[in-house]
Amino acid sequence: MCAEKIQSGQQVPPAISLGRAALYGAGAALAGSILYAAVAILLNLEIGIIAIVVGVMVGKAVRAGSKGLGGRPQQILAVALTYFAITASYIPVFFHQMSRNPQMLEQAKKQAAANPDAEPKQPPRVGVAGAIVMLLLIFAAAPLFNATSVGGLISLFIIFIGLRQAWRLTGRSEILVMGPYQTALAQ
């Protein structure tokens, strides 16, 4: 009886559980992204340990959505959602920084106006979907932009630890069940 229960926990999760795991994980990723952005905006600091917390939140949520079963699809889902949560949190932080420092935008406009001889280049026409994809790609690569400094490298390492936590929490557990064993009869 105990061996059957353990062995059933080692089964590959059914395909439907991946959808539920994605739903649970997306909720945790959204909450983690809000947490990461709120800490960055309110404290004016990027505290990398939050990335580990987000990884644990998403990993546990994906595991719960899979009814305790894990596997490679759940691991990939958890890592992708964790990375998305961390990089998506840069979007509100970026806009908050721009709203607090409008001189950066004005300075860029002045530099463009200071060179009247230059032909204004027409930006390529991109649809709304293309613009959204471009923004997502930029923010997905955002952690790499600051990788040249020591602080940026430390942030990347902490993000890696968060991703690793999500990966570990959603892996399949392999338990070797041996037996059944006979117990001594009571006399």
BELQUIMO-V739715 format. One record per pair of residues at least 12 apart in sequence whose ideal C-beta (glycine too) atoms are under 7 Angstrom apart, sorted by the first residue. I is the first residue (numbers start at 1). J is the second residue. If there is no record, write none. Layout:
((I | J) (I | J))
This chain:
((3 | 177) (3 | 179) (3 | 180) (6 | 175) (6 | 177) (7 | 177) (9 | 68) (9 | 69) (9 | 173) (10 | 172) (10 | 173) (10 | 174) (10 | 175) (11 | 69) (12 | 71) (13 | 66) (13 | 69) (13 | 71) (13 | 74) (17 | 65) (17 | 66) (17 | 67) (17 | 69) (18 | 73) (18 | 74) (18 | 77) (20 | 65) (21 | 62) (21 | 65) (21 | 66) (21 | 74) (21 | 77) (22 | 77) (23 | 65) (24 | 61) (24 | 62) (24 | 64) (24 | 65) (25 | 58) (25 | 61) (25 | 62) (25 | 65) (25 | 77) (25 | 78) (25 | 81) (26 | 81) (27 | 61) (28 | 57) (28 | 58) (28 | 61) (29 | 58) (29 | 81) (29 | 82) (29 | 84) (29 | 85) (31 | 57) (32 | 54) (32 | 57) (32 | 58) (32 | 85) (33 | 85) (33 | 88) (33 | 89) (35 | 50) (36 | 50) (36 | 54) (36 | 85) (36 | 86) (36 | 89) (37 | 89) (37 | 92) (37 | 93) (40 | 89) (40 | 93) (41 | 92) (41 | 93) (41 | 96) (46 | 155) (48 | 154) (48 | 155) (48 | 158) (48 | 159) (49 | 158) (51 | 86) (51 | 158) (51 | 159) (51 | 162) (52 | 158) (52 | 161) (52 | 162) (52 | 165) (54 | 82) (54 | 85) (54 | 86) (54 | 162) (55 | 82) (55 | 162) (55 | 163) (55 | 165) (55 | 166) (56 | 165) (56 | 169) (58 | 78) (58 | 81) (58 | 82) (58 | 85) (58 | 166) (59 | 78) (59 | 165) (59 | 166) (59 | 169) (59 | 170) (60 | 169) (62 | 74) (62 | 77) (62 | 78) (62 | 170) (63 | 169) (63 | 170) (70 | 170) (70 | 171) (70 | 172) (70 | 173) (71 | 172) (74 | 170) (75 | 167) (75 | 170) (75 | 171) (78 | 166) (78 | 167) (78 | 169) (78 | 170) (79 | 163) (79 | 166) (79 | 167) (82 | 162) (82 | 163) (82 | 166) (83 | 163) (86 | 159) (86 | 162) (87 | 139) (87 | 140) (87 | 142) (87 | 143) (88 | 139) (90 | 139) (90 | 142) (91 | 139) (143 | 155) (143 | 156) (143 | 159))
